Amino acid sequence: MNLALMLLGIAFGSYLTGSLNFAVILSKYFYRDDIRSHGSGNAGMTNMLRTFGKKAAAITAAGDFAKTAAAVLISRNIFAAAGGFVPMDVGYVAGIFVFLGHAFPLWFGFKGGKGVITTLSIMLCVSPVTFAVIVVIFVPLVFITRIVSLSSVLGAVAYPVITLLLCVAGGRRPFYDTLFAGVFSAMVLILHRENIQRLLNGTESKFVRKK
């Protein structure tokens, strides 16, 4: 099969999978509401926690994490079975388009989430060590500061740096891994630009779980 067609199929399938935004699905079909009309307007785990509580947030996180992992792992297997070859992990290609589908879902008016859970799932699939380092360093910040966006932004900034350091320490060529880590970092930061401005102004809100 033509390499370009394989990559196009992976990109298209991953985008459609990413468009299954679980915050929107859960709020629309189980709560008869739209999460995007509440709180920050973001279709993600944090806004689900604030609006519908812990159970809704957990299901949202699990769904978004699983859809991303499925797209990345299935794409890898299909690509390998078809005998395709590219100089980087094809999981990154799938990951980028899952991210875009999650942030701009075809099924829900192109208004979705900010991709933090999606990025973490991609990390776990392509580099479990990087995932572990990011989680150990930055997840505790959420409970210390109670500002989810701060942890998300700092984790995004650190992602390509940690990737580069781990590649060098492991004796691997760092170019493609660091490049794609930088792409994911940039996408997360762009979608968090309003949060960044509020963090700089000292007006970013802390998360409060729905009672």
Protein Blocks (a to p, Z undefined) as FASTA:
>chain_A
ZZklmmmmmmmmmmmmmmmcfklmmmmmmnopafklgcjlpacfklmmmmnojklmmmmm
mmmmmmmmmmmmmmmmmmmmnopacfbdfklmmmmmmmmmmmmgfkloopacehlmmmmm
mmmmmommlmmmmmmmmmmmmmmnopaklmmmmmmmmmmmmmmmmmmmnopafklmmmmm
mmmmmmmmmmmmmmmmmmmnopaccddddZZ
